[in-house]
Amino acid sequence: MKKLLLSMATVPLLVGGLSVSASADGINIFSDAKLKGEIRPRFETADVIDNGKDAATSFTARTHLSVSAGLLEVEGLSATVGIQSVNSFGYESYNSTLNGETTYDVIKDPQFAMISEASLNYKTGKTDIHAGRSQLNLDNQRFIGTVGWRQLERSYDTVSVTNTDVKNLKVYIAYLYGMQGVGAAPTKETNSILFNAKYKVMDELTVTAYDYMMGSETDTMGIALTGNIDAGAKLNYRAEYAMQSDPTMEYRVKNIKADATYINLDLGANISGVLAGANYEVLSGTNSADKTAFKPSYGTNHKFNGWADVFYVAASPTSGLKDANLRLGYAAKGFGKVLAVYHSYTAETTTGTNSDDLGSEIDVLYVNKIPGVNGLSGLLKYASFSKGAATNGFAASQSDKQVAWAQLDYKF
């Protein structure tokens, strides 16, 4: 609680300081300060069936505040400072992984406060140079993301360059040296290089190539084809392939071996507000000591493979995963958005005669802006997972699971 209050107390001091000219020769240290913020209270329940734990309930609120300002009156030079905090208000009927309440199921939102942004940025022409901490999402967030669904969002420490000199081409390259967030883990040092290049051929085709050389993890290299097609209905698609190999950038841990593949095929349609889509995703498994299973360790995993988060892939299960899912919904101004998703899960690799049935899941979401308050939205969300017959890999620790959320989100 003390960390939370101290962090919150710095904000008005920071904002006040940015509005003051602070130099004997008349040069403003800070100018054109802009404050952004988010307050997100959430009620969540989680119940893993027959695991010997009590069902968990949490009430938490995320506060995220950041200030950006021009620096030293140098054209294109700016600085950003931000904090985020999660408060549980003393309500501890859940295992946050830090509060010691191990008799309850896990809801990974511990009370914590951290610096979420602290960076210098310089823009010259069509080149942006960034140094410091920020919240980074690359492409569809499958491999590099902030895990924004959890209350304590991840931040990355990078030195990066973004360039758009070539028409329709955006190139991003970064040295990643640290990260923090999600579960209040301490800052993790890493020795990594991120490369992402996106070229828009036409509205119907954009080609994205990437290479994420994660120190002590893997080297993930891939290509994605995406586009929007107007064929009476508004169609969108994604076709992606990636492979993981031994890490190019080693850090502390030596002789890491990696050998895995990834496929993602997606087709969506919007017909006068009716949303429909099909997706097939494959994360390879392994039954060999010479190979590893595919694991996007730093991705926003909650967006993929079901909102119950049963298939959190950082544990690198041997079975791998095939996720075939269908979605159907409706969105319209004033009505908001309702969406239902059905997942069928199977193992990519099985051992002996073990079943490949990893279960199924139904997810339902409703979100809408709340009238009368600019920037305020509400959300209701539910996930129900039913385990399959398989007993290896992911399935080794599986149980039926139900999770529900009610949330407000105010951004200003």
N, C-alpha and C positions, 0 to 999 in steps of 0.2 A: 504493500500500500504506500510506503514511504517513497519508493521509486516512482510510482504513479503520480503522487502529488508533486514531487520535485520536478518531474518532466513537464507536467501541466503548467507549473509555475513559470517555467522558462518562456512560454509562448508570448504572454503579453509583454514581457521584458524585451523579447526579440523584436516583436512588431514595433514597439515604441522606439527601439534603437534604430530600426531601419528608416524611420521618418526624420532622423536628425542628421544634419550636415555635420561631419566630424573631422574637420581638417583645417589647420591654420591657414592654408593657402586657398581655401574656398572650394576645394574639390570635394564633392560628395562621395563618401565611401560607398554608400548604398543609395539607390534611386529606383523609383517606380516599383515599389514593393507590392507584391500580390500574395494574398493569403488564400489558401485552399484548405478545405477541411471535410471530414466525414465523421458522422456519429452513427453507429450501427448496433442497436440493441437486438439481442437474439435469445429466443427460448428454444432449447433443443432437448429432445429425448432420444435415448439410444438403448436398445434392448437386444442383447445377444442371447438367444434361447438356449437354455440348458448348459450354460458354461460355468455354473456355480457362482455367478456374480449377480448382484442386484442391478435392476435397470437404472440407468443414469438419467438425471435431469440437470440441466444447467441454465442459468440466466447470466449472460455476459453482455458487455457493451464494448465495442471497439471505438476508440477515438483516434483519429488520424489528422494531424495538423501539419501544414508545411508552408514555408514562406520562401518566395523567390524574389530576387532583386538584381538590378544592374549593379555592377561592381566597378568602382573607381572611375566612373564616367568613360570607360573604355568601350567603344562600340563593339557589340557582340559578346562581351564578357558578362557573365552573371554567376550568382551563387544561389544555392538552394539548401535549406536546412529544414528537416522535418522530424517529428516524433510520432510514434504510434503506441497506444497502450490498450491493454485488455483488463477490464475490471470484472470480477465475479461477485462483488458486493457481499462477500462472506458466505455466499450460497455454494456449498461444496458437496452436493449430493452426486458427484461424478468424479471419475478418475481423470485428472488433467494430465497425468504422467509426472507431475511435480508435487501435487498436494498430499500425497500419501494415502489417498482414499481408494485403496486397492480392492475394497469389497464391492465397488461399483464398476460398471462397464466404462470403457474409455470414451471421453469426448476431449479431443486434444486441443483445448483452449485454456491454458493456464493463465492466471493473473500475472501480468508482466508488462514492463515498459521498456522501449528501446529506441535508439536513434534509427529512424527508417531512411532518412536522406541527409546527406552531408556532402555536397559536391560543388565543383567549379565547372563551368561550361563556357565554351567559346565557339561562336559561330562566325565563319568567314566564308562568304560566297555560298556554295552548296556543300560545305563541309562543316560538320559539327564535331567538336572535340569535348570529351567528357572525362572527368577524373573524380572518383569518390564513390559514395554509396547512393544507390537509387533502387527503385523497384523496376525490374526488367522482365518484360515478356517478349519472347521472340516467336514469330510466326503464330501457330495455333496453340502455343504454350506446352506442347507435348513433351519437349525436351528441356526447355529453359522457361520457367515461369515462377510467379510469385506465390502460387497456391492461395489466391485471393479469397477463396471460399472460407478458409479457416480464419479465425478472428485475428490471429497474429500473422500478418502477411510477411513473406520472405523478402529481404533486401539483398542486393548484390554489390560487392565492392569491385569496381572495374576501372580500367583506363581504356577508353574506346574512341573510335573514329567512325563516323557515318558520312557517306558521300553519295551525292546524287548528280554528279556532273554529267554523266551519260544519260541521255533521255530514256525514261522508262526503266532505268536501272538504279536500284538502291543497294549499296554495299555497306555491311556492318562488320567491323572486326574489333575484338576486345581482348584485353588481358584480364582475366578474372582471378583475383587474389583472395577473395573472402566472401562469406555469405552468413546471414543470420536471420532467424525467424522460424515460425511454425513450431509450436511446442516449446518455445523459449530456449532452444538449444543455444549454447554459447557460440560466438563467432567461429566459423570453421574456415581455417586457412586452406587454400588450394592453389595449385599452379596450373592454370588452364588457359586455353586460347579458344575463343568463340569466333566463328566465321559464318556469315549469312548473307547471301546475295539473292535479290529478287528482281526478276526482269519481266515486265508486262509486255508480252508479244501483241496482245489485243484483249478486248474485254472478255473474250471467250477462253483465253489462255494466259496464265502467268506461271513462270517457271521459277521455283525457289530451290537453290542448292545450299547445303550447309555442311559444316564440319565442326563439331563440338568436341574439342580435345580436352577432356576433363581429367585433371591430374588425379592419380590414385583410383581412377574409376575405369573409364573406357574412352575410346575414340569413336564417336558416333557420326557417321557420314551418310548423307542421304539426299534425295531429290523429291520434290513434290510438284505436281501439276494441278493447278486450280483454275476455276473460271466461272463466269456467269453467262448463261445462255437464255435468250428470250425466244421461247418457242410457244407463244400463247400463254403458257405458264412460265413463271420465272424459275429457271433451274440453276442449281449450283453444284459443283462436283469437286472432289479431291481424290487424286491417285498418288500414293506416296510409297516409297521404298527406302529403307535405311538398313545399314549394317553396323555392327559394333565389333571393334578389334582391340588389340592390346593398346593401352594408353600411350599416346605419343609423348605427352608431358607427364613425367613421373614426379611424384612428390612424396617423400618419406617411404611409402610402401613400394617395394621393388618386386619385379617378376610377376606382375599382375597379368593374368591371361583372360582374354575375352574373345568370344566368337559367337555371334548371334545376329538374327535378322528381324526385320519389322516390316509389316505391310498394313496400309490403311486405305480402304476404298470407301468413298462416301458419295451419295447422290441425294440432293434435297430439292424440294419444290415448294413454291409459294403460289397458290391459286386463289386469288382474291382474298388473301388472309388465311386461307387454310394451309397449314404447314404439314408436309409429309416428307419422310426421308428413310433411307436405309443405309446402314453402315456395317462394314466387316473389317475387323482389326485382328491382326495376328502378331503376337509377341512370342518368338521362338523359345522352346524349352530345350532340355538336354537330358540324355541318359548316358553321357560319356564324361569321363574325367578330363578330357581334353577340350571340352566346350563349356560355355556358360549360357544361362538363360538371358534373354533380353530384358534390360531394366532401365527405363528412363528416370533415373534417380532424382533429377532436379526439375522435373516437369510438374505442371499443375494437374496431378493425377485425378482429382475429383471430377474433372470434366469428362473423363473417359472411364469406361468399364463399370458404370453404375455408381449412383450417389451414396450407396451404403458403404462404399470404400472397403469392401471385402477384398478386392484385388489390388491392394497397394503393393506395387511391384518392386519396391526397394529391397525386399528380402530375397530377390532373385530365386523364385521357386523353380524346381527342376521341371515341372510339368509345362511351363509356358502357358499361353492363353490364346484361345480363339473366342472372340466376342462378336456374335451376329446380333444386331439390334435394329428395331424398327421404331420410328417415332411418328406421332400424329398430334397436331395441335391447331390452335387458331389464335391469331393476333390481329387487333384492330385498335385504332385510336379511341381512347375512352374506355374500351373494354379491357385492355391489357393483353396479357398473353397466358394461355393455358397450354400445357404440353404434357404428353404421356409417352414414356419410352419403355419398350420391352426388350430385355437382354436374354439371350441364350448363350451359356458359357460351356466350352469344351476345352479339354487339355490339348495342347499342340503336340506334346510328347507323352507317351504312357510307358509304364514299366511292366513287363510281363503281360498278364491278362487283366491288369487293373482297368476299370472303367475310365472312359474319358469324360464322363458327365460331371461338370463342375457346378451345375445348378442354373438358376434363372433369377431374374429380378424385374420388378415393376417399379418405375419411378414416375411421380406425378408432380407438376409444378404449376403454381399460379402466381403471377407477378403483375403489379399495376401501379401507376403513379397515383398518389393520393391527392385529390383535388383540394385546392385552397392553400397548399403549401408548396412553393416552388422548390424542387430538388428532393422532395420526399416521396419514397416509394414503399410499398409493402409486399411481402412475399410469404407464401405458404408452400411447403415442400414436403414430400413423403417418399421414402424408399423402403421396399420390402424385398429381401433376398431369401431365396429358398435353396438350401444346399443340394448338391447332386450326389451321385453314388460313388464318385472317385475317392480314393483314399491316399493319394500321393501328391507331392507338389503343393500347389495352392490349397488343395482340399484337406491337407493334413491337420489344419487348425480351423476348418470351417464349421460354422453353425448357422442356423437360420438367424436372420437379423432384421430388425425394423428400426428405422430412424425417422424422426419428424422434426420440422422446424417451423417457427413463426418469427418473422423478422421485419423490422423497420430499417430503412436506410436513408439518411439525410445527408446530402452533399451540398456544399456551399463554396 
